[in-house]
Amino acid sequence: MRVLQEKDTVILDAAPIFNGYTVDTSHAFNFGKSAAFDRIDRELPVLRDLISRWVNDGKMFQQVEF
């Protein structure tokens, strides 16, 4: 175990089972201020939207291109 330092990024990742389905979920946050983390965090909604569209279109992981 170590103590968080200023600008450390923390990712909490879990895969609970909900109604018989595995749900992969995660949350990231930064301990203190970080311009790089803030920039990436602003871009996440765009990626989430893309992933939702791919899933709704029935794409498999192998078909996803960035």
PDB file of N, CA, C and O in Angstrom:
ATOM      1  N   MET A   1       0.845  -1.174   0.000  1.00  0.00           N
ATOM      2  CA  MET A   1       0.000   0.000   0.000  1.00  0.00           C
ATOM      3  C   MET A   1       0.891   1.240   0.000  1.00  0.00           C
ATOM      4  O   MET A   1       1.968   1.252   0.597  1.00  0.00           O
ATOM      5  N   ARG A   2       0.410   2.296  -0.694  1.00  0.00           N
ATOM      6  CA  ARG A   2       1.148   3.553  -0.673  1.00  0.00           C
ATOM      7  C   ARG A   2       0.173   4.705  -0.552  1.00  0.00           C
ATOM      8  O   ARG A   2      -1.008   4.571  -0.871  1.00  0.00           O
ATOM      9  N   VAL A   3       0.665   5.815  -0.100  1.00  0.00           N
ATOM     10  CA  VAL A   3      -0.152   7.011   0.081  1.00  0.00           C
ATOM     11  C   VAL A   3      -0.255   7.747  -1.246  1.00  0.00           C
ATOM     12  O   VAL A   3       0.741   7.911  -1.950  1.00  0.00           O
ATOM     13  N   LEU A   4      -1.469   8.194  -1.588  1.00  0.00           N
ATOM     14  CA  LEU A   4      -1.652   8.961  -2.821  1.00  0.00           C
ATOM     15  C   LEU A   4      -0.843  10.251  -2.774  1.00  0.00           C
ATOM     16  O   LEU A   4      -0.752  10.917  -1.743  1.00  0.00           O
ATOM     17  N   GLN A   5      -0.271  10.573  -3.900  1.00  0.00           N
ATOM     18  CA  GLN A   5       0.497  11.804  -4.045  1.00  0.00           C
ATOM     19  C   GLN A   5      -0.263  12.755  -4.959  1.00  0.00           C
ATOM     20  O   GLN A   5      -1.105  12.321  -5.745  1.00  0.00           O
ATOM     21  N   GLU A   6       0.026  14.042  -4.862  1.00  0.00           N
ATOM     22  CA  GLU A   6      -0.577  15.046  -5.733  1.00  0.00           C
ATOM     23  C   GLU A   6      -0.403  14.625  -7.186  1.00  0.00           C
ATOM     24  O   GLU A   6       0.691  14.233  -7.593  1.00  0.00           O
ATOM     25  N   LYS A   7      -1.483  14.706  -7.975  1.00  0.00           N
ATOM     26  CA  LYS A   7      -1.539  14.362  -9.403  1.00  0.00           C
ATOM     27  C   LYS A   7      -1.610  12.866  -9.683  1.00  0.00           C
ATOM     28  O   LYS A   7      -1.598  12.473 -10.850  1.00  0.00           O
ATOM     29  N   ASP A   8      -1.684  12.016  -8.660  1.00  0.00           N
ATOM     30  CA  ASP A   8      -1.870  10.578  -8.900  1.00  0.00           C
ATOM     31  C   ASP A   8      -3.251  10.349  -9.499  1.00  0.00           C
ATOM     32  O   ASP A   8      -4.223  10.995  -9.108  1.00  0.00           O
ATOM     33  N   THR A   9      -3.327   9.437 -10.436  1.00  0.00           N
ATOM     34  CA  THR A   9      -4.595   9.040 -11.024  1.00  0.00           C
ATOM     35  C   THR A   9      -4.989   7.692 -10.442  1.00  0.00           C
ATOM     36  O   THR A   9      -4.156   6.796 -10.303  1.00  0.00           O
ATOM     37  N   VAL A  10      -6.266   7.557 -10.105  1.00  0.00           N
ATOM     38  CA  VAL A  10      -6.776   6.330  -9.513  1.00  0.00           C
ATOM     39  C   VAL A  10      -7.889   5.800 -10.416  1.00  0.00           C
ATOM     40  O   VAL A  10      -8.752   6.555 -10.863  1.00  0.00           O
ATOM     41  N   ILE A  11      -7.856   4.501 -10.675  1.00  0.00           N
ATOM     42  CA  ILE A  11      -8.904   3.859 -11.464  1.00  0.00           C
ATOM     43  C   ILE A  11      -9.510   2.745 -10.616  1.00  0.00           C
ATOM     44  O   ILE A  11      -8.815   1.820 -10.195  1.00  0.00           O
ATOM     45  N   LEU A  12     -10.803   2.848 -10.375  1.00  0.00           N
ATOM     46  CA  LEU A  12     -11.534   1.800  -9.672  1.00  0.00           C
ATOM     47  C   LEU A  12     -12.266   0.993 -10.743  1.00  0.00           C
ATOM     48  O   LEU A  12     -13.048   1.549 -11.514  1.00  0.00           O
ATOM     49  N   ASP A  13     -12.018  -0.300 -10.790  1.00  0.00           N
ATOM     50  CA  ASP A  13     -12.600  -1.145 -11.826  1.00  0.00           C
ATOM     51  C   ASP A  13     -13.324  -2.304 -11.159  1.00  0.00           C
ATOM     52  O   ASP A  13     -12.799  -2.928 -10.237  1.00  0.00           O
ATOM     53  N   ALA A  14     -14.520  -2.583 -11.627  1.00  0.00           N
ATOM     54  CA  ALA A  14     -15.314  -3.679 -11.058  1.00  0.00           C
ATOM     55  C   ALA A  14     -16.112  -4.357 -12.165  1.00  0.00           C
ATOM     56  O   ALA A  14     -16.409  -3.750 -13.194  1.00  0.00           O
ATOM     57  N   ALA A  15     -16.449  -5.607 -11.941  1.00  0.00           N
ATOM     58  CA  ALA A  15     -17.264  -6.351 -12.901  1.00  0.00           C
ATOM     59  C   ALA A  15     -18.343  -7.129 -12.144  1.00  0.00           C
ATOM     60  O   ALA A  15     -18.276  -8.354 -12.049  1.00  0.00           O
ATOM     61  N   PRO A  16     -19.329  -6.420 -11.609  1.00  0.00           N
ATOM     62  CA  PRO A  16     -20.396  -7.111 -10.880  1.00  0.00           C
ATOM     63  C   PRO A  16     -21.326  -7.871 -11.832  1.00  0.00           C
ATOM     64  O   PRO A  16     -21.339  -7.623 -13.038  1.00  0.00           O
ATOM     65  N   ILE A  17     -22.084  -8.779 -11.279  1.00  0.00           N
ATOM     66  CA  ILE A  17     -23.098  -9.493 -12.056  1.00  0.00           C
ATOM     67  C   ILE A  17     -24.446  -8.890 -11.697  1.00  0.00           C
ATOM     68  O   ILE A  17     -24.818  -8.829 -10.526  1.00  0.00           O
ATOM     69  N   PHE A  18     -25.184  -8.440 -12.728  1.00  0.00           N
ATOM     70  CA  PHE A  18     -26.480  -7.796 -12.546  1.00  0.00           C
ATOM     71  C   PHE A  18     -27.508  -8.536 -13.378  1.00  0.00           C
ATOM     72  O   PHE A  18     -27.399  -8.586 -14.603  1.00  0.00           O
ATOM     73  N   ASN A  19     -28.503  -9.109 -12.726  1.00  0.00           N
ATOM     74  CA  ASN A  19     -29.549  -9.886 -13.415  1.00  0.00           C
ATOM     75  C   ASN A  19     -28.955 -10.947 -14.338  1.00  0.00           C
ATOM     76  O   ASN A  19     -29.475 -11.199 -15.425  1.00  0.00           O
ATOM     77  N   GLY A  20     -27.864 -11.563 -13.896  1.00  0.00           N
ATOM     78  CA  GLY A  20     -27.251 -12.634 -14.674  1.00  0.00           C
ATOM     79  C   GLY A  20     -26.260 -12.170 -15.731  1.00  0.00           C
ATOM     80  O   GLY A  20     -25.669 -13.004 -16.416  1.00  0.00           O
ATOM     81  N   TYR A  21     -26.062 -10.871 -15.884  1.00  0.00           N
ATOM     82  CA  TYR A  21     -25.134 -10.324 -16.867  1.00  0.00           C
ATOM     83  C   TYR A  21     -23.938  -9.703 -16.161  1.00  0.00           C
ATOM     84  O   TYR A  21     -24.090  -9.022 -15.147  1.00  0.00           O
ATOM     85  N   THR A  22     -22.756  -9.939 -16.699  1.00  0.00           N
ATOM     86  CA  THR A  22     -21.563  -9.292 -16.162  1.00  0.00           C
ATOM     87  C   THR A  22     -21.521  -7.857 -16.676  1.00  0.00           C
ATOM     88  O   THR A  22     -21.651  -7.608 -17.875  1.00  0.00           O
ATOM     89  N   VAL A  23     -21.340  -6.938 -15.772  1.00  0.00           N
ATOM     90  CA  VAL A  23     -21.294  -5.516 -16.114  1.00  0.00           C
ATOM     91  C   VAL A  23     -19.901  -5.003 -15.789  1.00  0.00           C
ATOM     92  O   VAL A  23     -19.499  -5.005 -14.626  1.00  0.00           O
ATOM     93  N   ASP A  24     -19.169  -4.570 -16.787  1.00  0.00           N
ATOM     94  CA  ASP A  24     -17.835  -4.026 -16.544  1.00  0.00           C
ATOM     95  C   ASP A  24     -17.973  -2.523 -16.366  1.00  0.00           C
ATOM     96  O   ASP A  24     -18.466  -1.824 -17.252  1.00  0.00           O
ATOM     97  N   THR A  25     -17.540  -2.043 -15.231  1.00  0.00           N
ATOM     98  CA  THR A  25     -17.657  -0.622 -14.962  1.00  0.00           C
ATOM     99  C   THR A  25     -16.385  -0.121 -14.294  1.00  0.00           C
ATOM    100  O   THR A  25     -15.707  -0.864 -13.585  1.00  0.00           O
ATOM    101  N   SER A  26     -16.074   1.126 -14.525  1.00  0.00           N
ATOM    102  CA  SER A  26     -14.895   1.706 -13.889  1.00  0.00           C
ATOM    103  C   SER A  26     -15.104   3.202 -13.690  1.00  0.00           C
ATOM    104  O   SER A  26     -15.949   3.831 -14.328  1.00  0.00           O
ATOM    105  N   HIS A  27     -14.318   3.732 -12.800  1.00  0.00           N
ATOM    106  CA  HIS A  27     -14.355   5.174 -12.541  1.00  0.00           C
ATOM    107  C   HIS A  27     -12.928   5.624 -12.301  1.00  0.00           C
ATOM    108  O   HIS A  27     -12.200   5.012 -11.520  1.00  0.00           O
ATOM    109  N   ALA A  28     -12.534   6.682 -12.963  1.00  0.00           N
ATOM    110  CA  ALA A  28     -11.185   7.230 -12.794  1.00  0.00           C
ATOM    111  C   ALA A  28     -11.300   8.635 -12.223  1.00  0.00           C
ATOM    112  O   ALA A  28     -12.208   9.394 -12.560  1.00  0.00           O
ATOM    113  N   PHE A  29     -10.372   8.950 -11.366  1.00  0.00           N
ATOM    114  CA  PHE A  29     -10.308  10.310 -10.848  1.00  0.00           C
ATOM    115  C   PHE A  29      -8.865  10.655 -10.536  1.00  0.00           C
ATOM    116  O   PHE A  29      -8.013   9.777 -10.398  1.00  0.00           O
ATOM    117  N   ASN A  30      -8.613  11.929 -10.431  1.00  0.00           N
ATOM    118  CA  ASN A  30      -7.266  12.398 -10.173  1.00  0.00           C
ATOM    119  C   ASN A  30      -7.204  13.014  -8.783  1.00  0.00           C
ATOM    120  O   ASN A  30      -8.110  13.736  -8.367  1.00  0.00           O
ATOM    121  N   PHE A  31      -6.139  12.722  -8.084  1.00  0.00           N
ATOM    122  CA  PHE A  31      -5.913  13.262  -6.752  1.00  0.00           C
ATOM    123  C   PHE A  31      -5.145  14.572  -6.914  1.00  0.00           C
ATOM    124  O   PHE A  31      -3.917  14.582  -7.001  1.00  0.00           O
ATOM    125  N   GLY A  32      -5.882  15.662  -6.950  1.00  0.00           N
ATOM    126  CA  GLY A  32      -5.271  16.963  -7.211  1.00  0.00           C
ATOM    127  C   GLY A  32      -5.554  17.404  -8.629  1.00  0.00           C
ATOM    128  O   GLY A  32      -6.415  16.834  -9.299  1.00  0.00           O
ATOM    129  N   LYS A  33      -4.852  18.396  -9.085  1.00  0.00           N
ATOM    130  CA  LYS A  33      -5.048  18.953 -10.430  1.00  0.00           C
ATOM    131  C   LYS A  33      -4.051  18.361 -11.413  1.00  0.00           C
ATOM    132  O   LYS A  33      -2.866  18.219 -11.112  1.00  0.00           O
ATOM    133  N   SER A  34      -4.559  18.016 -12.609  1.00  0.00           N
ATOM    134  CA  SER A  34      -3.707  17.506 -13.679  1.00  0.00           C
ATOM    135  C   SER A  34      -4.324  17.914 -15.012  1.00  0.00           C
ATOM    136  O   SER A  34      -5.431  17.488 -15.341  1.00  0.00           O
ATOM    137  N   ALA A  35      -3.624  18.724 -15.767  1.00  0.00           N
ATOM    138  CA  ALA A  35      -4.126  19.168 -17.066  1.00  0.00           C
ATOM    139  C   ALA A  35      -4.332  17.986 -18.010  1.00  0.00           C
ATOM    140  O   ALA A  35      -5.301  17.958 -18.769  1.00  0.00           O
ATOM    141  N   ALA A  36      -3.426  17.013 -17.964  1.00  0.00           N
ATOM    142  CA  ALA A  36      -3.544  15.846 -18.852  1.00  0.00           C
ATOM    143  C   ALA A  36      -4.790  15.040 -18.511  1.00  0.00           C
ATOM    144  O   ALA A  36      -5.535  14.646 -19.408  1.00  0.00           O
ATOM    145  N   PHE A  37      -5.023  14.791 -17.236  1.00  0.00           N
ATOM    146  CA  PHE A  37      -6.212  14.040 -16.829  1.00  0.00           C
ATOM    147  C   PHE A  37      -7.478  14.798 -17.208  1.00  0.00           C
ATOM    148  O   PHE A  37      -8.425  14.206 -17.725  1.00  0.00           O
ATOM    149  N   ASP A  38      -7.499  16.106 -16.953  1.00  0.00           N
ATOM    150  CA  ASP A  38      -8.675  16.913 -17.289  1.00  0.00           C
ATOM    151  C   ASP A  38      -8.985  16.864 -18.781  1.00  0.00           C
ATOM    152  O   ASP A  38     -10.150  16.794 -19.171  1.00  0.00           O
ATOM    153  N   ARG A  39      -7.950  16.899 -19.616  1.00  0.00           N
ATOM    154  CA  ARG A  39      -8.139  16.841 -21.079  1.00  0.00           C
ATOM    155  C   ARG A  39      -8.736  15.494 -21.489  1.00  0.00           C
ATOM    156  O   ARG A  39      -9.683  15.441 -22.273  1.00  0.00           O
ATOM    157  N   ILE A  40      -8.184  14.423 -20.962  1.00  0.00           N
ATOM    158  CA  ILE A  40      -8.698  13.092 -21.281  1.00  0.00           C
ATOM    159  C   ILE A  40     -10.130  12.931 -20.773  1.00  0.00           C
ATOM    160  O   ILE A  40     -10.978  12.365 -21.463  1.00  0.00           O
ATOM    161  N   ASP A  41     -10.397  13.430 -19.565  1.00  0.00           N
ATOM    162  CA  ASP A  41     -11.727  13.321 -18.981  1.00  0.00           C
ATOM    163  C   ASP A  41     -12.768  14.052 -19.833  1.00  0.00           C
ATOM    164  O   ASP A  41     -13.915  13.611 -19.916  1.00  0.00           O
ATOM    165  N   ARG A  42     -12.384  15.150 -20.459  1.00  0.00           N
ATOM    166  CA  ARG A  42     -13.310  15.875 -21.345  1.00  0.00           C
ATOM    167  C   ARG A  42     -13.603  15.097 -22.624  1.00  0.00           C
ATOM    168  O   ARG A  42     -14.672  15.260 -23.212  1.00  0.00           O
ATOM    169  N   GLU A  43     -12.674  14.256 -23.060  1.00  0.00           N
ATOM    170  CA  GLU A  43     -12.849  13.489 -24.292  1.00  0.00           C
ATOM    171  C   GLU A  43     -13.660  12.201 -24.086  1.00  0.00           C
ATOM    172  O   GLU A  43     -14.138  11.610 -25.054  1.00  0.00           O
ATOM    173  N   LEU A  44     -13.812  11.773 -22.848  1.00  0.00           N
ATOM    174  CA  LEU A  44     -14.515  10.512 -22.581  1.00  0.00           C
ATOM    175  C   LEU A  44     -15.954  10.470 -23.078  1.00  0.00           C
ATOM    176  O   LEU A  44     -16.369   9.431 -23.592  1.00  0.00           O
ATOM    177  N   PRO A  45     -16.742  11.540 -22.957  1.00  0.00           N
ATOM    178  CA  PRO A  45     -18.116  11.454 -23.470  1.00  0.00           C
ATOM    179  C   PRO A  45     -18.187  11.096 -24.956  1.00  0.00           C
ATOM    180  O   PRO A  45     -19.099  10.384 -25.378  1.00  0.00           O
ATOM    181  N   VAL A  46     -17.245  11.576 -25.740  1.00  0.00           N
ATOM    182  CA  VAL A  46     -17.214  11.246 -27.174  1.00  0.00           C
ATOM    183  C   VAL A  46     -16.975   9.746 -27.356  1.00  0.00           C
ATOM    184  O   VAL A  46     -17.639   9.099 -28.166  1.00  0.00           O
ATOM    185  N   LEU A  47     -16.029   9.203 -26.602  1.00  0.00           N
ATOM    186  CA  LEU A  47     -15.741   7.768 -26.707  1.00  0.00           C
ATOM    187  C   LEU A  47     -16.914   6.928 -26.218  1.00  0.00           C
ATOM    188  O   LEU A  47     -17.237   5.904 -26.819  1.00  0.00           O
ATOM    189  N   ARG A  48     -17.546   7.351 -25.138  1.00  0.00           N
ATOM    190  CA  ARG A  48     -18.716   6.609 -24.641  1.00  0.00           C
ATOM    191  C   ARG A  48     -19.825   6.580 -25.686  1.00  0.00           C
ATOM    192  O   ARG A  48     -20.481   5.555 -25.871  1.00  0.00           O
ATOM    193  N   ASP A  49     -20.035   7.701 -26.366  1.00  0.00           N
ATOM    194  CA  ASP A  49     -21.053   7.757 -27.405  1.00  0.00           C
ATOM    195  C   ASP A  49     -20.711   6.799 -28.542  1.00  0.00           C
ATOM    196  O   ASP A  49     -21.580   6.072 -29.022  1.00  0.00           O
ATOM    197  N   LEU A  50     -19.456   6.794 -28.973  1.00  0.00           N
ATOM    198  CA  LEU A  50     -19.038   5.876 -30.041  1.00  0.00           C
ATOM    199  C   LEU A  50     -19.267   4.425 -29.642  1.00  0.00           C
ATOM    200  O   LEU A  50     -19.801   3.638 -30.422  1.00  0.00           O
ATOM    201  N   ILE A  51     -18.864   4.076 -28.434  1.00  0.00           N
ATOM    202  CA  ILE A  51     -19.021   2.695 -27.968  1.00  0.00           C
ATOM    203  C   ILE A  51     -20.489   2.307 -27.928  1.00  0.00           C
ATOM    204  O   ILE A  51     -20.851   1.203 -28.333  1.00  0.00           O
ATOM    205  N   SER A  52     -21.338   3.207 -27.442  1.00  0.00           N
ATOM    206  CA  SER A  52     -22.786   2.918 -27.409  1.00  0.00           C
ATOM    207  C   SER A  52     -23.325   2.679 -28.813  1.00  0.00           C
ATOM    208  O   SER A  52     -24.118   1.762 -29.026  1.00  0.00           O
ATOM    209  N   ARG A  53     -22.899   3.500 -29.771  1.00  0.00           N
ATOM    210  CA  ARG A  53     -23.379   3.310 -31.149  1.00  0.00           C
ATOM    211  C   ARG A  53     -22.906   1.988 -31.721  1.00  0.00           C
ATOM    212  O   ARG A  53     -23.671   1.295 -32.393  1.00  0.00           O
ATOM    213  N   TRP A  54     -21.639   1.622 -31.460  1.00  0.00           N
ATOM    214  CA  TRP A  54     -21.115   0.351 -31.956  1.00  0.00           C
ATOM    215  C   TRP A  54     -21.892  -0.819 -31.372  1.00  0.00           C
ATOM    216  O   TRP A  54     -22.240  -1.756 -32.090  1.00  0.00           O
ATOM    217  N   VAL A  55     -22.162  -0.768 -30.079  1.00  0.00           N
ATOM    218  CA  VAL A  55     -22.914  -1.854 -29.437  1.00  0.00           C
ATOM    219  C   VAL A  55     -24.317  -1.927 -30.023  1.00  0.00           C
ATOM    220  O   VAL A  55     -24.800  -3.012 -30.348  1.00  0.00           O
ATOM    221  N   ASN A  56     -24.973  -0.781 -30.158  1.00  0.00           N
ATOM    222  CA  ASN A  56     -26.331  -0.764 -30.707  1.00  0.00           C
ATOM    223  C   ASN A  56     -26.373  -1.213 -32.164  1.00  0.00           C
ATOM    224  O   ASN A  56     -27.388  -1.734 -32.626  1.00  0.00           O
ATOM    225  N   ASP A  57     -25.276  -1.012 -32.887  1.00  0.00           N
ATOM    226  CA  ASP A  57     -25.190  -1.472 -34.275  1.00  0.00           C
ATOM    227  C   ASP A  57     -24.833  -2.954 -34.366  1.00  0.00           C
ATOM    228  O   ASP A  57     -24.807  -3.521 -35.458  1.00  0.00           O
ATOM    229  N   GLY A  58     -24.558  -3.583 -33.219  1.00  0.00           N
ATOM    230  CA  GLY A  58     -24.237  -5.008 -33.204  1.00  0.00           C
ATOM    231  C   GLY A  58     -22.806  -5.332 -33.570  1.00  0.00           C
ATOM    232  O   GLY A  58     -22.501  -6.476 -33.907  1.00  0.00           O
ATOM    233  N   LYS A  59     -21.912  -4.344 -33.513  1.00  0.00           N
ATOM    234  CA  LYS A  59     -20.517  -4.603 -33.867  1.00  0.00           C
ATOM    235  C   LYS A  59     -19.837  -5.452 -32.806  1.00  0.00           C
ATOM    236  O   LYS A  59     -20.095  -5.313 -31.610  1.00  0.00           O
ATOM    237  N   MET A  60     -18.969  -6.328 -33.267  1.00  0.00           N
ATOM    238  CA  MET A  60     -18.141  -7.129 -32.373  1.00  0.00           C
ATOM    239  C   MET A  60     -16.854  -6.349 -32.102  1.00  0.00           C
ATOM    240  O   MET A  60     -16.493  -5.453 -32.864  1.00  0.00           O
ATOM    241  N   PHE A  61     -16.171  -6.695 -31.020  1.00  0.00           N
ATOM    242  CA  PHE A  61     -14.950  -5.996 -30.636  1.00  0.00           C
ATOM    243  C   PHE A  61     -13.933  -5.946 -31.774  1.00  0.00           C
ATOM    244  O   PHE A  61     -13.274  -4.926 -31.980  1.00  0.00           O
ATOM    245  N   GLN A  62     -13.807  -7.056 -32.514  1.00  0.00           N
ATOM    246  CA  GLN A  62     -12.833  -7.137 -33.597  1.00  0.00           C
ATOM    247  C   GLN A  62     -13.167  -6.171 -34.731  1.00  0.00           C
ATOM    248  O   GLN A  62     -12.288  -5.849 -35.530  1.00  0.00           O
ATOM    249  N   GLN A  63     -14.401  -5.705 -34.823  1.00  0.00           N
ATOM    250  CA  GLN A  63     -14.818  -4.808 -35.896  1.00  0.00           C
ATOM    251  C   GLN A  63     -14.620  -3.326 -35.545  1.00  0.00           C
ATOM    252  O   GLN A  63     -14.779  -2.456 -36.401  1.00  0.00           O
ATOM    253  N   VAL A  64     -14.279  -3.050 -34.305  1.00  0.00           N
ATOM    254  CA  VAL A  64     -14.150  -1.665 -33.853  1.00  0.00           C
ATOM    255  C   VAL A  64     -12.773  -1.134 -34.213  1.00  0.00           C
ATOM    256  O   VAL A  64     -11.749  -1.743 -33.904  1.00  0.00           O
ATOM    257  N   GLU A  65     -12.773   0.016 -34.874  1.00  0.00           N
ATOM    258  CA  GLU A  65     -11.513   0.652 -35.253  1.00  0.00           C
ATOM    259  C   GLU A  65     -11.518   2.090 -34.740  1.00  0.00           C
ATOM    260  O   GLU A  65     -12.537   2.779 -34.789  1.00  0.00           O
ATOM    261  N   PHE A  66     -10.382   2.518 -34.258  1.00  0.00           N
ATOM    262  CA  PHE A  66     -10.223   3.897 -33.795  1.00  0.00           C
ATOM    263  C   PHE A  66      -9.484   4.702 -34.822  1.00  0.00           C
ATOM    264  O   PHE A  66      -9.248   5.893 -34.620  1.00  0.00           O
TER     265      PHE A  66
END
